[in-house]
Amino acid sequence: VTLFANPYFVKDPLNYAIKLSEILNMDVESLKEKLSRPNSGFEYITRKISPELANRVMELNLDGIYSAREDKRFYPKDSQACHLIGFVGLDNKGLAGVELEYEKQLHGVDGKIIAKQDGLGRIVPGTYTLKSDPEDGYDIHLTIDENIQFYTESRLKKGVQEAGAKRGTIIIMQPKTGEILAMANYPDFDLNGFNLSNSDSLKNLAISYNFEPGSILKFVTASSAIDSGSISKEMVFHLPPTIKVGGRVISEPFRHVAKDYSVADIL
């Protein structure tokens, strides 16, 4: 529910502000300033609060104070896939993740009314010159598997905490199609209270930074070579302690002589 005021009808801005601040936990001076604008016919007091809180305000029966129902995005899974899904702001416009990337498709088309208003900003009945109904936006279907996503997030959280790490990220892909089955980051945040989280926890680490995969990538190249029949896990390679790449010498950190390794040993 959204609360708003028409200062023209507010009889005692200071008294109103004190009463509102006690319920809404807002600054008295800020409220008084809003309620003291004589040339304004509309001022937001607060937006998208609980119906229970709004009812307490409306029970005060303050002239010039009104309420209106306003839609608010609700995320039933709280923090699950939070970095991937993203979130919307007060006007339900995407600010991050899929919500931002596909804002235009999800939002649809707003309805429109053109009519005359009186001096207090009220619509004059019978003066409509144009009216168009709103159009729903599209649904977005992700390749994310909910069960895999849940398990990935729980294991990532446990691993980061046990290792005493600052953060972690995991991406699980279907190699044959490229579909992303899970994308998890930790720390995470509650989508229904993202504004209470620090900015670092809101970043999708999986796509925000460049990471050098290092030896982890050996599994990818070796798996591809084994699947194609180019090598077997028993095949042996004679590996020197250094290799020259692009005019630069790369050295093994703990080995200074050449040595034979099987593919299984390398992995």
One Martini backbone bead per residue (centre of mass of N, CA, C, O) as a GRO file, in nm:
protein
  267
    1VAL     BB    1   0.098   0.035   0.019
    2THR     BB    2   0.022   0.381  -0.047
    3LEU     BB    3   0.114   0.700   0.077
    4PHE     BB    4  -0.062   1.018   0.056
    5ALA     BB    5  -0.080   1.380  -0.015
    6ASN     BB    6  -0.281   1.686   0.027
    7PRO     BB    7  -0.174   1.985   0.147
    8TYR     BB    8  -0.433   2.158   0.116
    9PHE     BB    9  -0.585   1.968   0.357
   10VAL     BB   10  -0.373   2.031   0.565
   11LYS     BB   11  -0.399   2.168   0.887
   12ASP     BB   12  -0.141   2.018   1.063
   13PRO     BB   13   0.171   1.938   0.985
   14LEU     BB   14   0.307   1.876   1.259
   15ASN     BB   15   0.096   1.685   1.382
   16TYR     BB   16   0.097   1.486   1.150
   17ALA     BB   17   0.400   1.415   1.157
   18ILE     BB   18   0.406   1.293   1.439
   19LYS     BB   19   0.196   1.066   1.392
   20LEU     BB   20   0.339   0.931   1.147
   21SER     BB   21   0.620   0.874   1.274
   22GLU     BB   22   0.519   0.667   1.492
   23ILE     BB   23   0.440   0.451   1.265
   24LEU     BB   24   0.676   0.490   1.025
   25ASN     BB   25   0.959   0.585   1.115
   26MET     BB   26   0.989   0.900   1.056
   27ASP     BB   27   1.081   1.210   0.985
   28VAL     BB   28   0.936   1.492   1.092
   29GLU     BB   29   1.055   1.720   0.911
   30SER     BB   30   1.007   1.579   0.640
   31LEU     BB   31   0.701   1.559   0.667
   32LYS     BB   32   0.639   1.856   0.712
   33GLU     BB   33   0.749   1.959   0.441
   34LYS     BB   34   0.547   1.804   0.261
   35LEU     BB   35   0.278   1.916   0.419
   36SER     BB   36   0.376   2.240   0.342
   37ARG     BB   37   0.280   2.236   0.031
   38PRO     BB   38   0.045   2.446  -0.109
   39ASN     BB   39   0.110   2.388  -0.436
   40SER     BB   40   0.047   2.089  -0.370
   41GLY     BB   41  -0.152   1.789  -0.465
   42PHE     BB   42   0.111   1.588  -0.435
   43GLU     BB   43   0.249   1.348  -0.187
   44TYR     BB   44   0.468   1.136  -0.085
   45ILE     BB   45   0.522   0.935   0.199
   46THR     BB   46   0.487   0.618   0.123
   47ARG     BB   47   0.592   0.298  -0.016
   48LYS     BB   48   0.513  -0.022   0.001
   49ILE     BB   49   0.345  -0.114   0.245
   50SER     BB   50   0.176  -0.254   0.474
   51PRO     BB   51  -0.155  -0.283   0.540
   52GLU     BB   52  -0.133  -0.257   0.848
   53LEU     BB   53   0.014   0.017   0.851
   54ALA     BB   54  -0.189   0.175   0.680
   55ASN     BB   55  -0.434   0.138   0.869
   56ARG     BB   56  -0.320   0.300   1.107
   57VAL     BB   57  -0.322   0.567   0.955
   58MET     BB   58  -0.626   0.577   0.858
   59GLU     BB   59  -0.742   0.572   1.159
   60LEU     BB   60  -0.678   0.887   1.208
   61ASN     BB   61  -0.833   1.075   1.010
   62LEU     BB   62  -0.664   1.251   0.800
   63ASP     BB   63  -0.665   1.520   0.627
   64GLY     BB   64  -0.509   1.452   0.312
   65ILE     BB   65  -0.489   1.140   0.368
   66TYR     BB   66  -0.385   0.862   0.161
   67SER     BB   67  -0.463   0.553  -0.014
   68ALA     BB   68  -0.298   0.292  -0.223
   69ARG     BB   69  -0.284   0.047  -0.435
   70GLU     BB   70   0.030  -0.142  -0.490
   71ASP     BB   71   0.238  -0.308  -0.667
   72LYS     BB   72   0.454  -0.595  -0.569
   73ARG     BB   73   0.731  -0.765  -0.581
   74PHE     BB   74   0.750  -1.126  -0.530
   75TYR     BB   75   0.985  -1.365  -0.378
   76PRO     BB   76   0.941  -1.696  -0.279
   77LYS     BB   77   1.276  -1.777  -0.267
   78ASP     BB   78   1.431  -1.525  -0.198
   79SER     BB   79   1.772  -1.615  -0.253
   80GLN     BB   80   1.720  -1.775  -0.494
   81ALA     BB   81   1.886  -1.676  -0.765
   82CYS     BB   82   1.937  -1.364  -0.714
   83HIS     BB   83   2.157  -1.275  -0.926
   84LEU     BB   84   1.995  -1.370  -1.175
   85ILE     BB   85   1.714  -1.239  -1.141
   86GLY     BB   86   1.690  -1.005  -0.956
   87PHE     BB   87   1.543  -0.664  -0.948
   88VAL     BB   88   1.317  -0.414  -0.835
   89GLY     BB   89   1.175  -0.122  -0.796
   90LEU     BB   90   0.922   0.085  -0.707
   91ASP     BB   91   0.834   0.082  -1.035
   92ASN     BB   92   0.899  -0.212  -1.147
   93LYS     BB   93   1.195  -0.179  -1.242
   94GLY     BB   94   1.471  -0.304  -1.356
   95LEU     BB   95   1.810  -0.338  -1.184
   96ALA     BB   96   1.867  -0.657  -1.223
   97GLY     BB   97   1.931  -0.898  -1.413
   98VAL     BB   98   1.662  -1.021  -1.570
   99GLU     BB   99   1.492  -0.775  -1.497
  100LEU     BB  100   1.677  -0.586  -1.672
  101GLU     BB  101   1.728  -0.734  -1.946
  102TYR     BB  102   1.382  -0.789  -1.961
  103GLU     BB  103   1.203  -0.538  -1.909
  104LYS     BB  104   1.040  -0.492  -2.170
  105GLN     BB  105   0.906  -0.780  -2.180
  106LEU     BB  106   0.783  -0.780  -1.884
  107HIS     BB  107   0.620  -0.507  -1.867
  108GLY     BB  108   0.494  -0.400  -2.118
  109VAL     BB  109   0.192  -0.199  -2.145
  110ASP     BB  110   0.068   0.083  -2.062
  111GLY     BB  111  -0.181   0.253  -1.970
  112LYS     BB  112  -0.421   0.516  -2.093
  113ILE     BB  113  -0.512   0.859  -1.990
  114ILE     BB  114  -0.705   1.138  -2.117
  115ALA     BB  115  -0.767   1.432  -1.912
  116LYS     BB  116  -0.918   1.651  -1.716
  117GLN     BB  117  -0.831   1.895  -1.461
  118ASP     BB  118  -0.834   2.034  -1.175
  119GLY     BB  119  -0.682   2.239  -0.935
  120LEU     BB  120  -0.637   1.947  -0.759
  121GLY     BB  121  -0.595   1.698  -0.976
  122ARG     BB  122  -0.876   1.616  -1.068
  123ILE     BB  123  -1.082   1.433  -1.249
  124VAL     BB  124  -1.304   1.510  -1.500
  125PRO     BB  125  -1.590   1.405  -1.574
  126GLY     BB  126  -1.625   1.334  -1.920
  127THR     BB  127  -1.300   1.405  -2.042
  128TYR     BB  128  -1.230   1.181  -2.218
  129THR     BB  129  -0.998   1.121  -2.513
  130LEU     BB  130  -0.819   0.872  -2.395
  131LYS     BB  131  -0.810   0.500  -2.401
  132SER     BB  132  -0.587   0.240  -2.278
  133ASP     BB  133  -0.506  -0.072  -2.228
  134PRO     BB  134  -0.320  -0.285  -2.078
  135GLU     BB  135  -0.026  -0.492  -2.138
  136ASP     BB  136   0.111  -0.775  -2.108
  137GLY     BB  137   0.379  -0.941  -2.055
  138TYR     BB  138   0.620  -1.164  -2.065
  139ASP     BB  139   0.749  -1.469  -2.023
  140ILE     BB  140   1.026  -1.622  -1.842
  141HIS     BB  141   1.238  -1.899  -1.936
  142LEU     BB  142   1.461  -2.091  -1.775
  143THR     BB  143   1.738  -2.330  -1.745
  144ILE     BB  144   1.702  -2.358  -1.460
  145ASP     BB  145   1.747  -2.585  -1.195
  146GLU     BB  146   1.613  -2.585  -0.891
  147ASN     BB  147   1.765  -2.824  -0.756
  148ILE     BB  148   2.051  -2.754  -0.848
  149GLN     BB  149   2.055  -2.470  -0.732
  150PHE     BB  150   2.014  -2.543  -0.436
  151TYR     BB  151   2.258  -2.732  -0.402
  152THR     BB  152   2.476  -2.536  -0.495
  153GLU     BB  153   2.431  -2.319  -0.278
  154SER     BB  154   2.476  -2.497  -0.027
  155ARG     BB  155   2.768  -2.591  -0.101
  156LEU     BB  156   2.895  -2.315  -0.130
  157LYS     BB  157   2.846  -2.206   0.150
  158LYS     BB  158   2.998  -2.429   0.299
  159GLY     BB  159   3.274  -2.393   0.156
  160VAL     BB  160   3.328  -2.097   0.232
  161GLN     BB  161   3.308  -2.131   0.542
  162GLU     BB  162   3.525  -2.359   0.576
  163ALA     BB  163   3.759  -2.181   0.423
  164GLY     BB  164   3.733  -1.867   0.485
  165ALA     BB  165   3.607  -1.715   0.263
  166LYS     BB  166   3.469  -1.438   0.097
  167ARG     BB  167   3.401  -1.600  -0.177
  168GLY     BB  168   3.176  -1.749  -0.438
  169THR     BB  169   3.146  -1.959  -0.747
  170ILE     BB  170   2.894  -2.127  -0.962
  171ILE     BB  171   2.882  -2.316  -1.274
  172ILE     BB  172   2.625  -2.499  -1.453
  173MET     BB  173   2.660  -2.695  -1.753
  174GLN     BB  174   2.536  -2.800  -2.058
  175PRO     BB  175   2.756  -2.909  -2.294
  176LYS     BB  176   2.561  -2.972  -2.546
  177THR     BB  177   2.395  -2.669  -2.518
  178GLY     BB  178   2.477  -2.436  -2.288
  179GLU     BB  179   2.308  -2.464  -2.054
  180ILE     BB  180   2.205  -2.318  -1.756
  181LEU     BB  181   2.150  -2.484  -1.439
  182ALA     BB  182   2.358  -2.306  -1.262
  183MET     BB  183   2.395  -1.992  -1.052
  184ALA     BB  184   2.630  -1.921  -0.796
  185ASN     BB  185   2.653  -1.709  -0.498
  186TYR     BB  186   2.894  -1.600  -0.236
  187PRO     BB  187   2.721  -1.396  -0.118
  188ASP     BB  188   2.389  -1.332  -0.051
  189PHE     BB  189   2.031  -1.239  -0.096
  190ASP     BB  190   1.726  -1.085  -0.041
  191LEU     BB  191   1.495  -0.996  -0.272
  192ASN     BB  192   1.286  -0.860  -0.051
  193GLY     BB  193   1.578  -0.703   0.076
  194PHE     BB  194   1.809  -0.560  -0.100
  195ASN     BB  195   1.832  -0.272   0.044
  196LEU     BB  196   1.988  -0.420   0.304
  197SER     BB  197   2.227  -0.466   0.127
  198ASN     BB  198   2.528  -0.477   0.016
  199SER     BB  199   2.682  -0.417  -0.285
  200ASP     BB  200   2.866  -0.674  -0.301
  201SER     BB  201   2.625  -0.893  -0.273
  202LEU     BB  202   2.486  -0.801  -0.563
  203LYS     BB  203   2.700  -0.933  -0.722
  204ASN     BB  204   2.774  -1.119  -1.016
  205LEU     BB  205   3.053  -1.302  -1.022
  206ALA     BB  206   3.016  -1.486  -1.280
  207ILE     BB  207   2.993  -1.191  -1.475
  208SER     BB  208   3.191  -0.949  -1.343
  209TYR     BB  209   3.452  -1.131  -1.369
  210ASN     BB  210   3.787  -1.231  -1.415
  211PHE     BB  211   3.901  -1.572  -1.434
  212GLU     BB  212   4.163  -1.788  -1.376
  213PRO     BB  213   4.141  -2.131  -1.396
  214GLY     BB  214   4.375  -2.302  -1.458
  215SER     BB  215   4.380  -2.640  -1.373
  216ILE     BB  216   4.073  -2.681  -1.412
  217LEU     BB  217   4.088  -2.691  -1.736
  218LYS     BB  218   4.201  -2.981  -1.778
  219PHE     BB  219   3.929  -3.135  -1.777
  220VAL     BB  220   3.829  -3.024  -2.045
  221THR     BB  221   4.057  -3.101  -2.244
  222ALA     BB  222   4.083  -3.402  -2.164
  223SER     BB  223   3.792  -3.491  -2.218
  224SER     BB  224   3.793  -3.421  -2.518
  225ALA     BB  225   4.036  -3.605  -2.599
  226ILE     BB  226   3.912  -3.874  -2.499
  227ASP     BB  227   3.642  -3.866  -2.662
  228SER     BB  228   3.808  -3.853  -2.947
  229GLY     BB  229   4.076  -4.055  -2.909
  230SER     BB  230   4.361  -3.907  -2.878
  231ILE     BB  231   4.348  -4.017  -2.583
  232SER     BB  232   4.447  -4.162  -2.274
  233LYS     BB  233   4.482  -4.216  -1.934
  234GLU     BB  234   4.762  -4.389  -1.989
  235MET     BB  235   4.907  -4.180  -2.121
  236VAL     BB  236   5.241  -4.057  -2.177
  237PHE     BB  237   5.427  -3.764  -2.060
  238HIS     BB  238   5.703  -3.554  -2.125
  239LEU     BB  239   5.776  -3.309  -1.874
  240PRO     BB  240   5.887  -3.012  -1.840
  241PRO     BB  241   5.948  -2.738  -1.616
  242THR     BB  242   5.920  -2.577  -1.890
  243ILE     BB  243   5.757  -2.313  -2.095
  244LYS     BB  244   5.715  -2.153  -2.413
  245VAL     BB  245   5.504  -1.850  -2.443
  246GLY     BB  246   5.528  -1.586  -2.632
  247GLY     BB  247   5.830  -1.533  -2.503
  248ARG     BB  248   5.746  -1.693  -2.238
  249VAL     BB  249   5.838  -1.830  -1.927
  250ILE     BB  250   5.699  -2.123  -1.778
  251SER     BB  251   5.687  -2.244  -1.443
  252GLU     BB  252   5.725  -2.471  -1.213
  253PRO     BB  253   5.698  -2.443  -0.865
  254PHE     BB  254   5.801  -2.771  -0.770
  255ARG     BB  255   5.967  -2.824  -1.050
  256HIS     BB  256   6.314  -2.892  -1.212
  257VAL     BB  257   6.236  -3.155  -1.375
  258ALA     BB  258   6.184  -3.395  -1.578
  259LYS     BB  259   5.865  -3.584  -1.634
  260ASP     BB  260   5.650  -3.854  -1.609
  261TYR     BB  261   5.300  -3.845  -1.727
  262SER     BB  262   4.993  -3.926  -1.692
  263VAL     BB  263   4.678  -3.833  -1.740
  264ALA     BB  264   4.590  -3.913  -1.455
  265ASP     BB  265   4.812  -3.754  -1.310
  266ILE     BB  266   4.739  -3.472  -1.416
  267LEU     BB  267   4.438  -3.491  -1.293
   0.00000   0.00000   0.00000
